[in-house]
Amino acid sequence: MEVWPGRLPPAPVDLHAACRDADGLLCLLTDRVDAALLEAAPRLRAVSVFAVGVDNVDLAAATARGIQVGHTPGVLTETTADLAFGLLLTTARRIGESERDVRSGRWPAWSPGAYLGEEVHGATLGIVGLGRIGSAVARRAAGFGMEVIHTNRSGGLPLEQLLERSDFVSLHVPLTAETRGLIGEAELGRMKPTAVLVNTARGELVDTDALVAALRHGPIAAAGLDVTDPEPLPPDHPLLAADNVVITPHIGSASRRTRELMADMAVDNLLAALRGERMPHLANPEVADRLTGN
Ligand code: DGY
């Protein structure tokens, strides 16, 4: 077993070198497992991703080579939904901005007009992607008396209508070729001037330049982001200069318990494939049909 010792992810050249003779790879969402890497790793038969999202892996190329790709669905659902709701509240009620002012000695005298935000109770929440995490966010919203509307693959509202009707929009779709750039200038333009965008899914779902412009000059009021494009943001990035955005460093699943469960799942996936069995949580099930000859 070879463990990457660095604090930062390996550069592609290092990852390629480490995988040259490997039978299995347990990787993070920051490791790009593309066709070139698979080409450079002829023995590889298992890629286990320590995440539910597998957008860092070229699934088609892995499937074509008969490589199982594992992921960690389910165990991070509630934890990620907690953070999405936390960002929604923090952004709506300007908790980040006002807390920063308190810390920096700019605590203003109480006044009727200071730090006015948006009401969460009774508001309309638009969930883009009512899958596991989106549904968990909807359950939290019910406790706040929110009206929940949604899009999903098999029904719900068209995205345009959801954007026009929602006070809060929370993104819960995987990053794919179809969803990359899902929220751009036109989509932001449909949102209410008081609306808040929450993204705990993947940064690339949103056009960052369009979001920066929308936060600066309208049409939207604020954003709560656990994921960004690029990630991490460079210190001089314009998003960091905006007061009406709250940004956390991709910590949606970061509770002690959830990360332990994710680690166990990732290891179980890897070991199963190395034993020649089907991974318990397989992201490319087509490959297992091939294993069993179906
Ligand atoms: C995932 O699992 O895809 C999250 O982004 C990290 O937990």
Boltz pocket constraint, residues with backbone or C-beta under 6 A from the ligand:
constraints:
  - pocket:
      binder: B
      contacts: [[A, 29], [A, 50], [A, 51], [A, 52], [A, 53], [A, 54], [A, 72], [A, 76], [A, 200], [A, 201], [A, 250], [A, 252], [A, 253]]
      max_distance: 6.0
